[in-house]
Amino acid sequence: MLLPEGVLINGLTGGVSPGTGRYTKRLSELREIFQDQTELDRLVEVECDPVVYEVIEYRKQGSDLFFGTTTMEPGKVSGEFFMTRGHFHQRRDMGEVYYTEWPRGPFARVPRRRNKSGPDGPGRLRLHSTGLGPPINQCRH
C-alpha cells in the first residue's frame, strides 16, 4: 500500500523537493530535431552549447504516477523555437497533464498525429518555448 507523501514544487525555480532525478538537455544533444544544422552548429560554438531545458522529476517506487517540472529556456534555431526532444507513451491511452507555473511567455504542447510519417513517427509529444523567459512547465503521467 502506498501512503501519501509531501512533495514541494517551487513555482519560481521549478525545483522539486524531494526530487529523485534531474537532467539538462543542451542544444548539441537535440541536433536531430532542428532543420538548420549550420545555424545549430553556429549557436553551439558562439553561445557555448546553451541549455535548452532542464527536467526535475519525482518518481515513487511501486507507483504508476510520476511528475516533474521542465524549465525551458527561450531561444530559436533559425525560425524554430527551442523545444523538448519529445517522448512516446508505451500505452496510447495514458493520460498526461501540462500547465505553465511561471507565465513569462507562452509555450505550445504539440501532439503529433498518430498516422504522421517522418522523423518523429506517430504519437510524439513535444513542448515548444515561445516566450521571453523560461516558463516552468509541470507534467504528470
Buried (B, 14 or more C-beta within 10 A) or exposed (E): EEEEEEEEBBEEBBBBEEBBEEEEBEBBBBEEBBEBEEBBBEBBEEEEEBBBBBBBBBBBEEEEEBBBBBBBBBBBBEEBBBBBBBEEEEEEEEEEEEEBBBEEBEBEBBEBEEEEEEEBEEBBBBBBBBBEEBBBBBBEB
